[in-house]
Amino acid sequence: MCARRDVSGSEMGERLLRKIRYLRHPYLIARAISLIFAARHSQKHCLRLNEYQKHFVSLEKAVEVLTSVEQPQITIAIKELEASRFLRYVKSCEKQIGGIGGPLSDDLRLLLYLLVRFSRPEFVVETGVANGFSSSFILKALDRNAEGTLHSIDLHYREGLMVPLGKELGWVIPNEIRYRWSLHLGESAKVLPKLLSELGSIDIFFHDSRHTYKTMMSEYEIAWPYLKNGGLLVSDDATSNDAFLDFADLHRQTPLVFNRMGVIRKKS
């Protein structure tokens, strides 16, 4: 039997505030209810989880295959990032989140940075911002490239739910790289098609919103026609259900998986 962890007074207070936050916004209640049904639907699409393992690759291999950059250049880029003040700043921000809107692990953020760094995209689109850790690594790579913009989509009403109380969406993003960032508020199903139509084409699409089969498949399909040949479709929590593999098979693409993140390099 698992041991029960004692809950501190501050944690109980935070949980209560989150519940109150939901009750103040009927929209959030409706989304919470819909998530229950979406999660049940996703459970019916978890028949291929064992297949992900055959697509696993190392960080270096993933970057090499997806960007055609060789190992020495990858090593140099990693060392440049490790030597920057940026990483120390990110670590200081992690201490402030209190478990809310948990960021990607260090290795997944590094993969994002390297993919953007070496593919040199003009337009990157992501769904899901929360605190802005992933966004910061994307923007740091764009800034290092001296080109490109990031368009991010997330919902309203995130304070106290996906970001700490008193913080805004993307609060982690350093001021000096915000000029390459545009935030679009609303549900991805409504905002994403309009945004992509305005941009015309994109180089990288990063899914990091609701990780249910329905939402993942929907966002992949919406973004795919706008993704340039050779562009990257990147998905966090790809291994949580069958959506990523089903999508790759449907479009006859080769998926790569590092940790829990899936990436497809579009080939026509």
N, C-alpha and C positions, 0 to 999 in steps of 0.2 A: 504494500500500500504506500502511495506517495505521501511524503511528509507535507503538512500544510504550512505554508509560509505566512508568518504574521504580517498583517497589513498595518502600516503606520498611520497615525492620525492625518498626516499630510496627504498620503496616498488616498485615504478615504475621502478627504476633502476634494481632491482633484477628480475622483470618480463622480462625486455628487455634482460638482460643477459641470462636468461633461453631460450628465443626465439632464440637468437644468437647461443646458445649452440646446440639447435636442428638443426638449419640450417647448422651448421658445420659438422654434422654427418648424412648422408642420412639414415643410419641404424635406427636412432632414429625417423626420419620422417616416415619411413615405419612402425615402431612399433606404432607410434601415430595414423596412419591411420588404422592399423589393430585393434587397441583398439576400434575405433568407431564402427566397424562391430561386434566385440566381445561383446561390451556393448549392442548393439541392440539384439544380439542373447540371451544374458542373460535376457533381459527384457521379453522374451518369456518363460523363466523358473523361473518365480516368482509367481507361482500359489499356492504354499504351505507355504508361509511365515507365515500365521497365525498358522500353525502347530508347529512352533518352541517353542511356549510358553509352551506347555505341556511337553517339555523336559527340561525346565529351572530348575536349582538347585542352591543352595547357593555355595559359594566358599568352605566352609568347607565340605559340602556334596559331592561336586565333587571330592575333594581330597580323602575323606574317601572311596567313592565307587571305584574310579579308582586305588587307591594304597593300599587299605585295612589297612590304618593307622588310628588310632583312634584320636579323638579330642584333648586330652591332648598333644600328640606328635606334632600335627599340630600347636597348640598354642605356644609351645616352639620354634618350627622352625621359626614362624613368628616373635617372640620376638627377636630371635637371629639375624635375618636379619635386623630388625628395629634398633637394637643397633649397627649395623656395620657402618663403615665409607663409605662403598660401596654406601649406599643410598644417603648420602650427596654428594658424588662424582657425581652420576647420576643426581641429581637435578641441580648441577652446570653445567653439560653438556647440560641439557635441555634449559638453558638460552642462549645457543650459536647457536641453530639450526634455529632460526628465522622462524619457521613454515614450514621448509623444511623437508620432510621425517618424518612426525609426528609419534612419538613413540606410543606404546600401552599405555593404561591407567594403573594407578598404580595397580588396582586390577587384570588386566589380566596378567601383568608382574609377580605379586605375584603368580598367579595360575601356570604359567610356571615354576617358581622357585620351587614351592612345588611339582609339578608333577615329575620334574627331581630329586629333593632332595630325594624323597621317593621311586621312582621306580629304582633308582640307575642304570641308563643305561650305557651300554658300548659304544654304538654308537647312537648319535642323528644327524639327518639330517634336515636341514631347507632350505626352498627356500625363498629368500628375506632377505637382510641384512640392506641396507641403512645405517643409522648412527650406528646401532649396539646395540640399547637399549635391544631388546629382546635377542639377542645373549649374551649380558653381563649377563643377569639374568640366562640364561641357563648355561653359563660357571661358574658363581658364585656358582651355585648348584653343578656342576661337581667338582669344586675345593673343596667345602665343603665335598663332598663324597670321595675325594682323588682318584677318578677313572672316566674314561669315556672321550670321545672326541666329539667335535661338528664339523660337516662338513656343511658348509654354501655355498649356491649357489646364485649368483647374477650377474647382467649384468655389462658390461663395461660402461663407459661414465656416471657415476652417479654424478660427481662433478657439483655442481650448480643446479642439478635437484632433486636428492634424498638425497644429503648431501650438506652442505654449501660449498661455494667456498673455495678452499684451504684445504679441508678435504678429506680424503680417506674413502672408504667403511669400516665400522666398527671402525671408529676412536674413538668411545666412549669406546670400550672394554679396560679395564685396562691392562696395560702391564704385571702385575704379573699373569694373568690368560690366556694370549694369547697362552701359550704353549699347551693348550688343543684344539686349534682352527685351522681348515684348511679352507681356502677360495678357492672356485672353480668358475672361471669366465665363463660366457656363459649363453645361454638360458636353462631353466630347462628341456625343452623337449629333448634337446641333452645331457646335462651334467648329469642329474639325473639318467637315465638308466645305463650309464657307471659307475658312482660312486657307485650305489647300487650293481652292478655286482661285483665290486672290493671288497666291504665290505662284501658281502655275505648275511648278515642279519643285521637288525637294531632294536633298542628298541623303539625309538620315531621318528616319522616323523611330522614335523611342517610346514604346508603350510602358507606362508605369502608373496606370490608374487602377481601376477596379480589376482585380485578377480573377475574373470569372470567365468561363468558356465563352459565354455570349458576348461579353464586352471585348475580350481579346480578339475573337474572330471578327467582330464588327469593325474594330479599329484597324486591324490588319487589312481588311478588305477595302475600307475607305481610303487608307493611305497608299495602298499598292499601286493604283493607276498613276499616281502623282510622283512616285519614287522613280528617279532616273535609273536607267540601265547602269548597273555597277553600284547603285546606291545601297544603303544598309537599312534593313529592318531589324531593330533591336528590341528585345522584350525582356523585361524583368519578370521573375517568377514564371518563366516559360515552362518549367518542369512541373508546375502545380496541377496541370490538367493536359488534355490531348490537343488543345487548340493549336499550339505552335507546330506540332508534327502534322496535324490534319491540314493546316494551311500550306505547309511546305509541300506536302504530297499533292494537294489540289493544284498548285501552281508549278509543280515539277521543279522544285528548288532544293538545294542542298543545305540543310540546317547544321549549324555548329552550336555547341553548348559549352559554356565555361561556367562552372559552379551552377547557379540556377538561371543564368542569363543566356538567352538564345539569340543568335544572329544569323540572318540570311543576307547574302550579297546577291542582289537581283541580277538574274541573267535572262535575257529575252530568248 
